[in-house]
Amino acid sequence: MWDIDEDSFITLTDENGNEVDFLLLDVMNYEGADYMVLMPLSDEDGEEDEEELFFLRAERTEEGEIYSAVEDDALLQAIADAYEKE
């Protein structure tokens, strides 16, 4: 089980080495895998963008938690649709 509350924040590093802050909205299970639902606290211009959500696959291993991007567009859309129905 993932521990999140209404004030859960996470900082991730993007492909350019920049740190980006997110609000962790939920961790949902879709077809046997866990996905984090993230909302960026600001976009590249430093402005809030409440419309954009990100979904990352979340896994727990002996070494710690691993987050990975969803590369398959159809899977990403299915996850987003399932989240909207929640």
C-alpha positions as CSV (number, residue, x, y, z in Angstrom):
1,M,0.0,0.0,0.0
2,W,1.3,3.5,-0.8
3,D,1.2,6.2,1.8
4,I,-0.2,9.4,0.4
5,D,-2.3,12.2,2.0
6,E,-3.7,15.4,0.6
7,D,-0.4,17.2,1.0
8,S,1.9,14.6,-0.6
9,F,4.5,16.3,-2.8
10,I,7.3,14.7,-4.8
11,T,10.3,16.2,-6.6
12,L,11.5,14.4,-9.7
13,T,14.4,15.2,-12.0
14,D,13.5,15.6,-15.7
15,E,15.6,14.5,-18.7
16,N,17.5,17.8,-18.6
17,G,18.5,17.5,-15.0
18,N,16.0,20.0,-13.8
19,E,14.1,19.3,-10.6
20,V,10.3,19.5,-11.0
21,D,7.8,19.6,-8.1
22,F,4.6,17.6,-8.3
23,L,1.5,17.2,-6.1
24,L,0.9,13.5,-5.7
25,L,-2.9,13.2,-6.3
26,D,-3.3,9.4,-6.1
27,V,-1.7,6.0,-6.6
28,M,-4.0,3.8,-8.6
29,N,-3.9,0.2,-9.7
30,Y,-4.5,-0.5,-13.3
31,E,-4.3,-4.1,-14.7
32,G,-2.1,-5.2,-11.8
33,A,0.4,-2.3,-11.9
34,D,0.5,0.8,-9.7
35,Y,0.5,4.2,-11.3
36,M,1.2,7.6,-9.6
37,V,-1.1,10.4,-10.6
38,L,0.9,13.6,-10.5
39,M,0.1,17.3,-11.1
40,P,3.0,19.7,-11.7
41,L,3.1,22.6,-9.3
42,S,4.3,24.8,-12.1
43,D,5.1,24.6,-15.8
44,E,8.3,25.6,-17.6
45,D,7.4,29.2,-17.3
46,G,6.9,28.9,-13.6
47,E,3.1,29.2,-13.9
48,E,0.6,26.8,-12.4
49,D,-1.1,24.4,-14.9
50,E,-3.8,22.5,-13.2
51,E,-5.0,20.9,-16.5
52,E,-1.9,18.7,-17.0
53,L,-1.6,15.4,-15.3
54,F,1.3,12.9,-15.4
55,F,1.1,9.1,-14.8
56,L,4.2,7.2,-13.8
57,R,4.4,3.5,-13.1
58,A,5.4,3.0,-9.5
59,E,7.2,-0.2,-8.3
60,R,8.7,-1.2,-5.0
61,T,11.9,-3.2,-5.1
62,E,14.4,-4.2,-2.4
63,E,16.5,-1.2,-3.5
64,G,13.6,1.2,-3.1
65,E,10.9,2.8,-5.2
66,I,11.2,3.0,-8.9
67,Y,9.2,5.4,-11.1
68,S,9.0,5.0,-14.8
69,A,7.3,6.8,-17.7
70,V,4.5,5.1,-19.5
71,E,5.8,4.8,-23.1
72,D,2.8,3.2,-24.7
73,D,0.3,5.9,-25.8
74,A,-2.7,3.5,-25.8
75,L,-1.8,2.3,-22.3
76,L,-1.4,5.9,-21.1
77,Q,-4.8,6.9,-22.5
78,A,-6.4,3.8,-20.8
79,I,-4.8,4.8,-17.5
80,A,-6.0,8.4,-17.8
81,D,-9.5,7.2,-18.7
82,A,-9.6,4.9,-15.7
83,Y,-8.5,7.7,-13.4
84,E,-11.2,10.0,-14.8
85,K,-13.8,7.4,-14.0
86,E,-12.6,7.1,-10.4
